[in-house]
Amino acid sequence: MSQLTFYTNPQSRGQIIRWMLEELGAPYETVLLDYGGTMKAPEYLAINPMGKVPAIRHGDRVVTECAAICAYLADAFPEAGLAPAPADRHDYYRWLFFTAGPIEAVFTAKAMGWEVPAERQAMAGFGNFDLALNTIAGAVAGKAFIAGDRFSAADIYVASQLDFMLTFKLVEPRAEFDAYLGPLRGRPAFRRAKEIDAALIAGAG
């Protein structure tokens, strides 16, 4: 089995990949990086020229960007059952990349205080805040899983983003989000991942 190395900082989007790795159940090595220091060092820039985390190295393969890492790992470790069959991946890809694209973008814009004028919203991939949020709320409404009838890497990514936004009060609570997230937050791998990163954060303090 190829060595799996995880580059992260516990106070980053690396928490998404920590959950993904814990769901895989495969052994992995963690390399902790600090902002402005080792994250910008030549050794790590050779892995990710953006100088940001997370990233993984699997053997001689490097993958960055959370959604891409989730999709890659689901395929690289099929025994974990975290991707639907190829013929059934329409919703899996749709909501994984909708969350990586419009949802990420709209919350970045909101955090920066950027407002897209109504007459130019067609130029923005997310349209506007309410449209993007209502779309993802509709995608999870009444569902245990966002893609088909079983848990997948798309749930890890989508749920992680929603969990973050709700935890830091970037969105108002919604019944659809609570119903979707509740069981996922109870998954043993989710709890392990949170405990690992919480301990790392406490140790750095």
C-alpha positions, 0 to 999 in steps of 0.5 A: 500500500502506498504511503498516505501523507496528510498536510494540514493545520488543525485550524483550517479546512484540513478538518474536512480531510481529517474526517475523510481520512478517518472514514477511510480507515487507512493508515496515514501520516500527519504533517502539521504546518503553521501559517506563514512559516512551514506552510510557505517554506520551499519544501511545502511550496513544492507540494502546493505552490499556493502555500495553503492546506490541506494537501495529501501525498499518496505514493508519488501523487499529490492532490490539493483542494478539499473537494478534489481530495475527497473525490480522489480518496474515495476512488483510491480506497474503494473498499471504504464505499465512499463513492457511488457506482460510476453510473450513479454519480450525477448527484455526487459530483453535482453537490460536491462541486456546487459546494466547492464552487458557488457555496465557497464563493458566496461565503467568501464574498459575504465575509469580504463585504462584497455585494454583486449588483443585481444587474450583474448577478448573472456574471457571478457563479453563485448569483447571490447569497440567498439563491446559493443558500436556498439551493443547498438547503433544497438539496439536503431537505428531507434527505439522509444523504445528499447523493443517493441512499448511502453516505459518501464523500459528498456528504463529508464535504457538504456537511463539513461546510455547512457545519462550519458555517453554522458553528461560526454563525455565518448562516442562520439555523434552518430545519433542513440543515439541522435534520441533515447534519444531526446524524452525520455529526454523530458518526464515529469518524466525525467525532474522532476527527474533531477530537484529534484536531481539538487536541492539536489546537489545545496543544498548540495553545 
